[in-house]
Amino acid sequence: MFGTTVDFVADNRVVFDIGGNKYRLVVHVSYEFKRVLIKFIGTHRDYDRIDAARIR
């Protein structure tokens, strides 16, 4: 459904490629509470400097 624009990583984290892979959005999905928490928004270069599975 999402193709290569979405990656599912540890701890219910989802990484979205936005703007032709120019930007990244990392969210934590809380299925229990039916919420999505934004953990990171930034450029692809900034994303390469973080650990998407551990960012608070």
C-alpha positions in Angstrom: 0.0 0.0 0.0 2.7 2.5 0.9 5.5 1.2 -1.3 9.0 2.4 -0.5 7.9 5.7 1.2 7.3 4.1 4.6 9.5 2.0 6.9 8.3 0.3 10.0 11.1 0.3 12.7 11.3 -0.9 16.3 8.9 0.2 19.1 5.9 0.9 16.8 7.9 3.6 15.0 7.1 4.5 11.4 9.4 6.5 9.1 7.7 8.4 6.2 9.7 9.7 3.2 8.1 13.0 2.2 8.7 15.3 -0.7 10.4 12.8 -3.0 12.7 11.5 -0.2 13.8 15.1 0.7 12.2 15.1 4.2 11.6 12.4 6.9 8.8 12.1 9.5 9.2 9.7 12.4 6.2 8.9 14.4 5.3 6.5 17.3 2.0 4.8 16.8 0.2 4.0 20.1 -2.4 1.4 19.0 -3.7 1.1 22.6 -4.6 4.8 22.9 -5.3 5.3 19.1 -2.7 8.1 18.9 0.2 9.0 16.7 3.0 11.0 18.3 5.4 12.9 16.1 9.0 12.2 17.2 11.0 13.9 14.4 10.5 16.1 11.3 13.6 17.1 9.3 15.6 16.8 6.2 17.0 13.5 5.0 20.5 14.7 6.0 19.2 15.5 9.5 17.5 12.1 9.7 20.8 10.3 8.9 22.2 11.8 12.2 19.6 10.3 14.5 18.5 6.8 15.6 14.8 6.6 14.6 14.2 3.7 17.0 15.6 5.6 20.0 14.8 9.3 19.5 12.7 10.7 22.3 
